[in-house]
């Protein structure tokens, strides 16, 4: 019978498990850890020694010795079976824990006291680009991080290594392209001690959780929140501009208010509002804001429609140039004009035609398409204010004309006297009775109650009757 108990057990396997309670215990009294080959060699060496003198042994003693040897053989066979079963359980447990280590949902990295990687699992390897995986084992963990995070990790590693309990660190793994991989580091020592003396420092187990999705979601949420706040500011500013327009005051005052609100929202420091002259060739500037910069140009002088502003007039849209002083548009600037690092023009459009313009300049950062849309919105408000102002002017002129006409009509009516109602007239002498009961000659009554004047003459019948000899009508 073969008494070998560990022919398929690696005698040099020194894998250490941190959870001692989960591992099967093996008694050293039953299993010394030496291979069957070494035991067999010792046994053969003893057999080759010269036989020693043996005491005489009777049959009973021989039988007793034979039973003891048989009993010892059975004990050894039982021990061998127990050791094989323990070894199989140990291998199964080892495989299970190795699988858990390699396939855990978080990355594991074991570092020495100098921050060098000694071991890592598959989950962490998947976080690292293929081109850099050969630089994991035996290299400094900081080499796997982005440059700015690597410096932070090195500066904090000593304290992190000595007292890891309750400490966390967020760093970014260096990636060849795209967004970096954000990870959260937590650590513990193998001996689970909370305080480690310098002379007793051991390996550090890093737990590495990929929080990229969380960080990106947080970033996206912050971006959405910032965009929402920006939109709220824009809506509030537009409502302020609309309120200024609804006040229906003087257009120059409203235009300045709209310009100030728009400039504050966008961030420009210089600009003006101008209207197109009647000849369509020049701008008539309402006001000019230099933003505290020197400007020797007389703002009362008309501005020719040329350069970048001509594009806004012609295309009825906002235009901007963020490198104005380096562009060809700068050639249209008059001498002594305020310096403009960037420029934007927004049109005031009425009935499909640009009738004025809002100019803005010297924003600390570049103008954007969103700025152009905002400026167009305020340009529409200014155009509405301009139309309202013109409508008010027309209304005022119409009211003045109406008042004048009404005055003229009242004067005309005051000079007109009309005869109305029933006039009591004598059927014989034709006198008319007035309100006081007096009978008046018809000429006197009409003269007193109207503006008519009488010119006396004689009709044909009366001429023939009273002056038959004169023949007045026959002549």
C-alpha positions, 0 to 999 in steps of 0.5 A, spaced: 500 500 500 502 506 498 503 511 504 504 517 500 500 523 503 502 529 499 504 526 492 500 532 488 501 537 494 506 543 492 510 543 499 513 550 497 506 553 496 506 559 501 500 563 499 497 567 506 490 569 507 488 575 511 481 571 513 484 566 518 477 563 520 475 562 513 481 557 512 481 550 514 486 549 519 492 543 518 495 540 525 502 540 524 502 534 528 499 530 523 503 533 517 510 536 517 510 539 511 515 535 508 514 531 501 513 523 501 520 523 497 524 525 503 520 521 508 521 515 503 529 517 502 530 517 510 526 510 510 531 507 505 537 510 509 535 506 515 534 500 512 541 500 509 544 501 516 547 494 519 542 490 523 542 491 530 542 485 535 534 484 537 532 481 543 528 474 542 521 475 541 516 470 542 510 468 538 505 473 542 510 479 542 510 478 535 503 478 534 502 484 538 507 488 534 504 486 528 497 488 530 501 495 533 504 496 526 497 494 522 494 499 527 499 504 525 498 503 518 491 504 518 492 511 522 497 513 517 492 512 512 486 515 515 491 521 516 493 521 509 485 521 507 484 527 512 490 531 509 488 530 502 481 532 503 484 538 507 488 540 501 482 539 496 478 544 501 484 549 501 485 549 494 478 550 493 478 555 498 484 558 495 481 558 488 475 561 490 478 567 494 483 568 488 477 569 483 473 574 488 480 578 488 481 578 481 473 579 479 471 583 484 467 589 482 472 594 485 480 594 483 485 592 488 492 594 488 497 592 493 503 597 495 509 596 499 512 602 503 515 606 497 508 606 493 510 600 488 505 596 485 506 588 488 500 585 486 493 587 482 487 584 480 483 584 473 478 589 475 484 594 476 487 592 470 481 593 466 481 600 468 488 601 465 489 602 457 493 596 454 499 600 452 500 601 459 499 595 463 506 592 462 508 598 467 503 596 473 507 591 476 513 593 479 512 600 478 510 606 482 503 607 482 503 614 481 506 613 474 499 611 473 496 617 474 495 624 471 501 628 472 497 633 477 494 628 481 501 624 481 504 629 485 498 630 490 498 622 491 506 622 492 505 628 497 500 624 501 502 617 500 506 617 507 500 619 511 496 615 507 500 609 508 501 609 516 494 611 518 489 609 512 483 608 516 477 613 514 481 616 509 479 617 502 483 620 496 480 622 489 485 621 483 485 620 476 488 615 472 491 617 466 488 615 459 491 616 452 485 620 450 478 622 452 476 623 459 480 621 464 478 615 469 476 618 476 477 613 481 476 613 489 482 610 493 481 607 500 486 603 503 487 598 509 493 594 512 493 586 511 494 585 519 488 590 520 491 594 525 489 602 525 496 604 528 502 602 525 509 603 528 515 605 523 518 598 524 512 594 523 510 597 516 507 592 512 503 592 505 498 596 503 491 594 500 488 599 496 481 599 494 480 603 487 473 604 485 471 607 478 467 613 479 467 616 472 460 616 471 458 619 478 463 625 476 461 625 469 454 625 472 455 631 477 459 635 472 453 634 467 448 636 473 453 642 474 453 644 467 445 643 466 444 647 473 449 653 470 446 653 464 439 654 467 442 659 471 444 663 465 437 662 462 434 665 468 439 671 468 437 672 460 430 671 461 430 676 467 434 681 463 429 680 457 423 682 461 427 688 464 428 690 457 421 689 455 418 693 461 423 699 459 419 698 452 412 698 455 414 704 459 413 708 452 417 714 454 422 717 450 426 713 445 433 715 447 432 714 454 429 707 453 434 705 448 440 707 453 436 702 458 435 697 453 443 697 451 445 697 459 441 691 460 444 687 454 451 690 456 451 687 463 448 681 461 453 679 455 459 683 459 461 688 454 464 694 456 463 699 450 458 700 445 453 705 442 446 705 439 445 709 432 439 710 427 439 709 420 439 716 417 434 718 412 438 718 406 440 711 408 448 712 408 450 714 415 448 712 422 446 717 427 449 716 434 444 716 439 449 715 445 456 712 445 459 708 451 467 708 451 467 704 457 472 709 460 477 708 454 480 714 451 476 716 444 477 722 440 472 721 435 466 726 436 460 722 437 455 727 434 458 726 427 454 721 423 458 714 422 458 711 414 455 705 413 461 700 412 465 695 415 462 690 419 456 694 421 454 694 413 454 686 414 449 687 419 445 692 416 445 688 409 443 681 412 439 683 418 442 679 423 447 679 428 455 679 427 461 679 431 469 679 430 473 676 436 480 678 433 477 685 431 484 689 431 487 683 427 482 683 422 481 687 416 475 690 419 480 695 423 481 699 416 474 702 417 476 705 424 477 712 424 483 715 427 482 716 435 477 711 435 476 707 442 480 701 441 476 695 440 479 688 442 472 684 439 466 687 436 458 685 435 453 689 432 445 687 433 440 690 428 434 694 429 429 691 424 422 694 422 418 691 417 424 687 414 429 692 414 434 694 419 433 701 421 438 702 426 444 698 430 446 696 437 454 696 437 458 692 443 465 691 444 471 689 449 468 683 452 473 680 457 472 674 453 470 672 446 463 673 444 459 667 442 453 665 438 449 665 444 451 672 445 449 674 438 442 671 439 441 675 446 443 681 442 438 680 437 433 679 442 434 686 445 435 689 438 428 687 437 426 690 443 429 697 441 426 696 434 419 695 438 421 701 442 422 705 436 416 703 433 412 705 439 416 712 439 414 713 432 407 711 433 406 716 439 409 721 435 404 720 429 399 720 435 401 726 438 401 730 431 394 727 429 391 729 436 394 736 435 391 736 428 385 734 431 385 739 436 386 745 431 381 742 426 376 742 432 378 749 434 376 751 427 370 748 427 368 751 433 370 758 431 366 757 424 360 754 428 360 760 433 359 765 427 353 761 424 346 763 426 340 759 424 333 760 424 329 754 426 322 752 429 315 755 428 315 763 426 309 766 428 307 771 422 302 776 420 298 773 414 296 780 412 302 785 413 307 779 414 310 782 421 313 776 425 312 776 433 318 775 437 319 771 444 317 777 447 310 778 444 312 784 439 311 784 432 317 786 428 318 787 421 320 781 417 327 785 415 328 787 422 327 780 425 331 776 420 337 781 421 337 780 429 336 772 428 341 771 423 347 774 419 343 775 413 343 782 410 338 785 406 338 789 399 331 792 398 328 791 391 321 790 388 318 784 385 315 784 378 308 783 381 309 789 386 312 793 380 306 792 375 301 794 381 305 800 384 309 803 378 305 801 372 307 807 368 315 805 369 315 798 366 321 796 370 321 789 368 320 790 361 326 795 360 
